[in-house]
């Protein structure tokens, strides 16, 4: 496996930056409004040089990647 392939594989499993942002989300359906706590969960690996805390070294990836999803609790659904 080349160094490039190893770097891409590593960054897929260990993004450069990751975190969560909590907020209130209001949903309205059929005239009923409900506000619930939600959070955006993100992971990002930039295509510029950054310091990787797991490797304790500078890293550079050729292709940046970003993922984002929203989580929200819905009453009555475990």
Wavefront OBJ file of the C-alpha trace (Angstrom):
o trace
v 0.000 0.000 0.000
v 1.392 3.423 -0.926
v 1.898 6.276 1.551
v -0.965 8.147 -0.152
v -3.371 5.195 0.323
v -2.325 4.825 3.958
v -2.873 8.552 4.602
v -6.365 8.410 3.056
v -7.260 5.272 4.993
v -6.012 6.787 8.254
v -7.901 10.062 7.739
v -11.152 8.181 6.995
v -10.994 6.553 10.427
v -9.350 9.495 12.248
v -10.668 12.840 10.974
v -8.613 15.957 11.651
v -11.466 17.686 13.474
v -14.671 16.299 14.963
v -17.299 17.478 17.388
v -20.927 18.193 18.213
v -23.085 21.315 18.303
v -26.317 21.173 20.356
v -29.318 23.343 19.489
v -33.113 23.506 19.660
v -34.933 22.221 16.569
v -38.572 23.144 15.947
v -40.660 20.885 13.706
v -44.191 21.692 12.590
v -46.557 19.151 11.065
v -50.311 19.414 10.502
v -50.502 22.555 12.619
v -48.675 21.037 15.596
v -45.335 22.493 16.604
v -42.728 20.716 18.685
v -39.276 21.851 19.783
v -36.698 19.220 20.692
v -33.034 19.217 21.577
v -30.933 18.177 18.616
v -27.274 18.062 17.777
v -25.172 18.284 14.669
v -22.302 15.785 14.702
v -19.454 16.616 12.346
v -16.066 15.308 11.220
v -13.696 17.128 8.884
v -10.263 16.430 7.460
v -8.840 19.452 5.623
v -6.623 19.344 2.547
v -4.169 21.694 4.269
v -1.561 20.862 6.886
v -2.916 20.304 10.423
v -1.579 18.872 13.672
v -2.941 15.381 14.444
v -3.234 14.879 18.214
v -3.376 11.057 17.876
v -0.169 10.854 15.820
v 1.355 13.851 17.613
v 2.601 15.049 14.230
v 1.758 17.304 11.296
v -0.465 15.685 8.649
v -1.463 16.589 5.099
v -4.192 14.872 3.091
v -4.659 15.511 -0.643
v -8.445 15.178 -0.634
v -10.487 16.902 2.081
v -13.500 15.108 3.541
v -16.438 16.298 5.617
v -19.377 14.477 7.170
v -22.330 15.925 9.048
v -25.485 14.399 10.482
v -28.296 15.623 12.747
v -29.511 13.640 15.770
v -32.830 14.364 17.487
v -34.739 12.539 20.227
v -38.306 11.572 19.335
v -40.614 10.760 22.277
v -42.024 7.247 22.300
v -39.294 5.817 20.068
v -36.419 4.104 21.900
l 1 2 3 4 5 6 7 8 9 10 11 12 13 14 15 16 17 18 19 20 21 22 23 24 25 26 27 28 29 30 31 32 33 34 35 36 37 38 39 40 41 42 43 44 45 46 47 48 49 50 51 52 53 54 55 56 57 58 59 60 61 62 63 64 65 66 67 68 69 70 71 72 73 74 75 76 77 78
